[in-house]
Amino acid sequence: MVHYLDNAATTAMRDVAVEAMMPLLQTSYGNPSGAHRMARQANRVVDESREVLASVTGFKPGELVFTSGGTEADNTVIKGACSAAEGSAICSAVEHHAILDPVLAVGGATIGVDSSGQVDVAELESLLKAINDDPDRSAPAVVSVMAANNETGVIQPLEKVAELVRTYSPDTILHCDAVQAICWLDLASITATFDSISLSAHKFGGPKGVGLVAMRSNKTIAPLLLGGSQERSRRGGTHNVAGIAAMAAAANATVAERDDAIPNVAKLRDRLSDGILDTVEGVTETGVTGRDRSHKIANISHFCFEQIESEALLFLLEKHDIMASAASSCASGAAEPSHVLTAMGYDRLLAFGSLRLSLGYSSTNEDVDAVLACLPAAVERLRERG
Ligand code: PLP
């Protein structure tokens, strides 16, 4: 039996999402930009999905732009905002590379985090204030802070970030990468104060390769992809109709189940994390003081092990049919330690010994038992080997 503990990397598709998708691939496969009946049908599916996703995210249907996933959604906002305003960008130092890299590419600034992994709001305030006080500097085009970190699960102080940006830089686009948040946090409370969010369907039971940007209509960004008038010329390219319909079905189901799922998954996560802390020496639960995990989303259990290399540990876990990852899966095999852990102040060697176990709605006590049964011995074996 496989124990899938890599839900932050991707999730199994929900049945409702598969059911929504299949007929659109095999029988109702029209191109929504066309003129005939099958095209109009496909267009209706896109419109209906847009309505569902607008209601789930707290935006208007016309404020959604479908993309090929979270990476494109994040790039669209950062590059599109900087290009439209001829300005620069600011983000937290622990953003996913889909935000961090475009911010660095436009010469933007990063804001550090404290040892708990939360953005240093005093540093953000002093940078925004300095820009505001200097007549030679223009306001940033976009400030981007994620809702929850994909490696550690740390939730960012979004209300405080929003308050600072509104105070010192009211015209700046305030963006939130909510890719890891939709299953675990109330999106409405984020979208009440942020101008835009990005989502990726495969993180919540939808298919890979489809996502969205939701952005208030009073904000303007330049399109990332030119070449077609789809999405009111905001994103060229034939719609992924089946993917969009499946994303809407998955989002609906996720939000309907969320309140019940959170305490159940948090209980499993706590048993898993406490079990590791109780049985393994020389291990640090990242961003956690004592055992207080209240500033983390419910599903991520994340550790750094002394004298361990993640790759070797993952190999031993896989032998026991446990699927996990070291950091974000896009970075696995990386020669450098995680930028998230180094920003939090962990030393390089410790950061190379990281392990992320991420649960999902269908995770069970058996999954937790399986990890607790083999992890202590696996760590000991690797340490003995040196
Ligand atoms: N942002 C965050 C926080 C993520 O965790 C990920 C994926 O791991 C992405 C963006 C990129 O999403 P996608 O895989 O859809 O490109």
Residues whose N, C-alpha, C, O or C-beta is under 5 A from the ligand:
A	BS01	PLP	A8 A9 G69 G70 T71 H96 A98 A148 N150 D177 V179 Q180 S200
